[in-house]
Amino acid sequence: MSSLRWTVSDTLVLAMRQLRRIPRQPDLLIGYTIQPVMFVLLFRYVFGGAIATPGFDNYASYLMPGIIVQSIAFGGFVTALAIADDMNKGLIGRFRSLPMSRIAVLSGRAFADIALNALQLVVLIGIGLVVGFGFGTDVLKVLLGILLLLGLGFAFSWVFCLIGLLSGSAETSNAIGFTVIFPLTFASGAFVQPSTMPDGLRQFAEANPFTTLVDATRHLWIGGEAAPANSDVWMSIVWIVAITVVASFLAVRRYRSLAG
């Protein structure tokens, strides 16, 4: 119990450190606010008129769950850059020399990302309502969708912790993140229906976990015949738990190896 209290206390301290950096470096909020809004406006008004989404009132209803899932998945990207930068500056080495829980260095960042992802959700839902998106289900399902998205963000925070620890620099972590994860979000049902894709890519998009997560969000927020339940919600929970367990295990293992 003493070890657990120690870990929780250190995690909270480092989470607050991460959040206190925001007022001093407001440019860190660009990835959580301005960039997602630009994606929404680009797809809604530049590409939206050319994309058919049968069963949905308008493209905004189809688009917003996809944009939000993509943005939340990338919410931990700042964490990867920060960890890589801290390693280069020797700050991780200073943390290793302190009498503190080793996992707290990573878990503190992951929990701080929950607050930043919540801010991002507020911004995206707000701009979504402006461009024509609307909820079609009850309050409980809307809240469940929000919890699902925050869980997704927490899972990918651990993924980006691992990327930051594996990278030699902030530039490398940036390249790894976009090269590995960015294509997965586009090769899914986030922006267009997989049925419109050619064979091979269509099957990949249907099996893509991002498609499952987007479809689950559409069901919880829009519902109706356009977004049936199927098994998407339960499978999304399975994916989130699996990604969290695997990524956190590998990230902590990597950090301990660096700590010697």
C-alpha positions as CSV (number, residue, x, y, z in Angstrom):
1,M,0.0,0.0,0.0
2,S,2.9,2.3,0.8
3,S,4.3,1.7,-2.7
4,L,0.9,2.3,-4.3
5,R,0.5,5.6,-2.4
6,W,4.0,6.6,-3.5
7,T,3.2,5.9,-7.1
8,V,-0.1,7.8,-7.1
9,S,1.4,10.8,-5.3
10,D,4.3,11.0,-7.8
11,T,1.9,10.5,-10.8
12,L,-0.3,13.5,-9.6
13,V,2.8,15.7,-9.1
14,L,4.1,15.0,-12.6
15,A,0.6,15.3,-14.1
16,M,0.3,18.8,-12.6
17,R,3.8,19.6,-13.9
18,Q,2.6,18.8,-17.4
19,L,-0.5,20.9,-17.1
20,R,1.3,23.9,-15.6
21,R,3.6,24.0,-18.7
22,I,0.6,25.0,-20.8
23,P,0.2,28.6,-19.6
24,R,4.0,29.1,-20.1
25,Q,3.9,27.4,-23.6
26,P,0.5,28.2,-25.0
27,D,1.7,27.0,-28.5
28,L,1.3,23.4,-27.1
29,L,-2.4,23.9,-27.3
30,I,-2.3,24.3,-31.1
31,G,-2.5,20.6,-31.6
32,Y,-5.5,20.4,-29.3
33,T,-7.5,23.4,-30.7
34,I,-6.6,25.1,-33.9
35,Q,-5.4,22.1,-35.9
36,P,-8.5,19.9,-35.3
37,V,-10.7,22.9,-36.2
38,M,-8.8,23.3,-39.5
39,F,-9.4,19.6,-40.3
40,V,-13.1,20.0,-39.6
41,L,-13.5,23.1,-41.9
42,L,-11.3,21.5,-44.6
43,F,-13.3,18.2,-44.8
44,R,-16.7,19.8,-44.3
45,Y,-16.5,22.6,-46.8
46,V,-13.7,21.5,-49.3
47,F,-14.3,17.7,-49.6
48,G,-17.7,17.3,-48.0
49,G,-19.7,18.2,-51.1
50,A,-18.0,15.4,-53.1
51,I,-18.4,12.6,-50.5
52,A,-21.7,10.7,-50.4
53,T,-22.8,9.3,-47.0
54,P,-26.1,7.4,-47.5
55,G,-28.2,7.2,-44.3
56,F,-26.9,10.4,-42.7
57,D,-28.6,13.8,-42.8
58,N,-25.4,15.5,-43.9
59,Y,-21.7,15.0,-44.2
60,A,-21.1,16.7,-40.9
61,S,-23.0,14.0,-39.0
62,Y,-20.8,11.4,-40.6
63,L,-17.6,13.4,-40.4
64,M,-17.5,14.6,-36.8
65,P,-17.1,11.2,-35.0
66,G,-14.2,10.4,-37.4
67,I,-12.5,13.7,-36.9
68,I,-12.9,13.5,-33.2
69,V,-11.5,9.9,-33.0
70,Q,-8.5,10.9,-35.1
71,S,-7.8,14.0,-33.0
72,I,-8.2,12.3,-29.7
73,A,-5.8,9.5,-30.9
74,F,-3.2,12.1,-31.7
75,G,-3.8,13.9,-28.4
76,G,-0.7,12.4,-26.9
77,F,1.5,13.5,-29.7
78,V,2.7,16.5,-27.6
79,T,3.7,13.9,-24.9
80,A,6.0,12.1,-27.4
81,L,7.7,15.3,-28.3
82,A,8.1,16.4,-24.7
83,I,9.5,13.0,-23.6
84,A,12.0,13.0,-26.5
85,D,13.0,16.6,-25.6
86,D,13.3,15.8,-21.9
87,M,15.6,12.9,-22.8
88,N,17.9,15.1,-24.9
89,K,18.0,17.8,-22.2
90,G,18.9,15.3,-19.5
91,L,15.7,15.8,-17.5
92,I,14.7,12.1,-17.7
93,G,18.2,11.3,-16.2
94,R,17.4,13.7,-13.3
95,F,14.1,12.0,-12.7
96,R,15.9,8.6,-12.6
97,S,18.2,9.9,-9.8
98,L,15.3,11.0,-7.6
99,P,13.6,8.7,-5.0
100,M,10.4,8.5,-7.0
101,S,8.3,5.9,-8.8
102,R,9.7,5.2,-12.2
103,I,6.3,4.5,-13.7
104,A,5.1,8.0,-12.5
105,V,7.2,9.7,-15.1
106,L,5.0,8.2,-17.8
107,S,1.7,7.8,-16.0
108,G,1.8,11.4,-15.0
109,R,1.9,12.5,-18.6
110,A,-0.8,10.0,-19.6
111,F,-3.2,11.3,-16.9
112,A,-2.4,14.9,-17.8
113,D,-3.4,14.1,-21.4
114,I,-7.0,13.3,-20.2
115,A,-7.5,16.9,-19.2
116,L,-6.2,18.1,-22.5
117,N,-8.3,15.6,-24.4
118,A,-11.3,16.8,-22.6
119,L,-10.5,20.4,-23.7
120,Q,-10.1,19.2,-27.2
121,L,-13.5,17.4,-27.1
122,V,-15.2,20.6,-26.0
123,V,-13.6,22.5,-28.9
124,L,-14.5,19.9,-31.5
125,I,-18.0,19.3,-30.4
126,G,-18.5,23.1,-30.4
127,I,-17.3,23.5,-33.9
128,G,-19.2,20.4,-35.0
129,L,-22.5,21.9,-33.8
130,V,-21.6,25.1,-35.8
131,V,-21.0,23.2,-39.1
132,G,-24.2,21.1,-38.9
133,F,-23.5,18.1,-36.5
134,G,-26.2,17.2,-34.0
135,F,-26.7,14.4,-31.4
136,G,-29.4,12.0,-32.2
137,T,-29.4,9.9,-29.0
138,D,-30.0,10.4,-25.3
139,V,-27.7,12.1,-22.8
140,L,-26.5,8.7,-21.3
141,K,-25.3,7.5,-24.7
142,V,-23.6,10.8,-25.4
143,L,-21.8,10.6,-22.1
144,L,-20.8,7.0,-22.8
145,G,-19.3,8.1,-26.1
146,I,-17.3,10.8,-24.3
147,L,-15.9,8.3,-21.8
148,L,-15.0,6.0,-24.7
149,L,-13.1,8.8,-26.4
150,L,-11.3,9.7,-23.3
151,G,-10.3,6.1,-22.8
152,L,-9.0,6.1,-26.4
153,G,-6.9,9.2,-25.7
154,F,-5.5,7.6,-22.5
155,A,-4.5,4.4,-24.5
156,F,-2.8,6.4,-27.2
157,S,-1.0,8.6,-24.7
158,W,0.9,5.4,-23.7
159,V,1.6,4.7,-27.3
160,F,3.1,8.1,-27.7
161,C,5.0,7.7,-24.4
162,L,6.6,4.6,-26.0
163,I,7.3,6.5,-29.3
164,G,9.0,9.3,-27.3
165,L,11.2,6.9,-25.4
166,L,12.2,5.0,-28.6
167,S,13.0,8.3,-30.5
168,G,16.4,9.9,-30.4
169,S,14.9,13.4,-30.9
170,A,11.6,15.3,-31.1
171,E,12.0,15.3,-34.9
172,T,12.2,11.5,-35.0
173,S,9.2,11.0,-32.7
174,N,7.3,13.3,-35.0
175,A,8.2,11.3,-38.1
176,I,7.4,7.9,-36.4
177,G,4.0,9.1,-35.2
178,F,2.9,10.4,-38.5
179,T,4.3,7.5,-40.5
180,V,2.8,4.8,-38.4
181,I,-0.5,6.2,-37.0
182,F,-1.6,8.9,-39.4
183,P,-2.2,6.5,-42.4
184,L,-4.3,4.2,-40.1
185,T,-6.8,6.9,-39.4
186,F,-7.3,7.7,-43.1
187,A,-7.5,4.0,-44.2
188,S,-10.6,3.6,-42.1
189,G,-14.2,4.5,-42.0
190,A,-13.5,7.9,-40.4
191,F,-14.0,10.1,-43.5
192,V,-15.5,7.9,-46.2
193,Q,-17.5,4.7,-46.1
194,P,-15.2,1.6,-46.5
195,S,-17.7,0.2,-49.1
196,T,-16.4,2.9,-51.5
197,M,-12.8,1.7,-51.4
198,P,-11.2,-0.8,-53.8
199,D,-10.8,-4.4,-52.8
200,G,-7.9,-5.0,-50.4
201,L,-8.1,-1.5,-49.0
202,R,-11.8,-2.0,-48.2
203,Q,-11.2,-5.2,-46.2
204,F,-8.3,-3.5,-44.4
205,A,-10.5,-0.5,-43.5
206,E,-13.3,-2.7,-42.2
207,A,-10.9,-4.6,-39.9
208,N,-9.1,-1.4,-38.8
209,P,-9.6,-0.7,-35.1
210,F,-10.2,3.0,-35.9
211,T,-13.2,2.0,-38.0
212,T,-14.6,0.1,-35.0
213,L,-14.0,3.1,-32.7
214,V,-15.6,5.6,-35.1
215,D,-18.6,3.4,-35.7
216,A,-19.0,3.0,-32.0
217,T,-19.0,6.7,-31.5
218,R,-21.5,7.2,-34.3
219,H,-23.8,4.7,-32.7
220,L,-23.6,6.3,-29.3
221,W,-24.0,9.8,-30.6
222,I,-26.2,9.5,-33.7
223,G,-27.8,6.1,-33.6
224,G,-30.7,5.0,-35.8
225,E,-30.4,2.8,-38.9
226,A,-27.4,4.8,-40.2
227,A,-25.3,3.8,-37.2
228,P,-26.4,0.4,-35.8
229,A,-24.9,-1.0,-32.7
230,N,-23.4,-4.3,-34.0
231,S,-20.5,-5.2,-31.7
232,D,-18.6,-1.9,-32.2
233,V,-18.9,-0.5,-28.6
234,W,-17.8,-3.7,-26.9
235,M,-14.9,-4.2,-29.5
236,S,-13.9,-0.6,-29.0
237,I,-13.5,-1.3,-25.2
238,V,-11.5,-4.4,-26.0
239,W,-9.2,-2.4,-28.3
240,I,-8.7,0.4,-25.8
241,V,-7.8,-2.0,-23.0
242,A,-5.5,-4.1,-25.2
243,I,-3.7,-1.0,-26.5
244,T,-3.3,0.4,-23.0
245,V,-2.0,-2.8,-21.5
246,V,0.5,-3.5,-24.3
247,A,1.7,0.1,-24.8
248,S,2.1,0.8,-21.1
249,F,4.0,-2.4,-20.5
250,L,6.4,-1.7,-23.4
251,A,6.8,1.9,-22.4
252,V,7.6,1.2,-18.7
253,R,9.9,-1.6,-19.8
254,R,11.7,0.8,-22.1
255,Y,12.0,3.5,-19.4
256,R,13.4,1.0,-17.0
257,S,16.0,-0.2,-19.5
258,L,17.0,3.5,-20.0
259,A,17.2,3.8,-16.2
260,G,19.6,0.9,-16.0
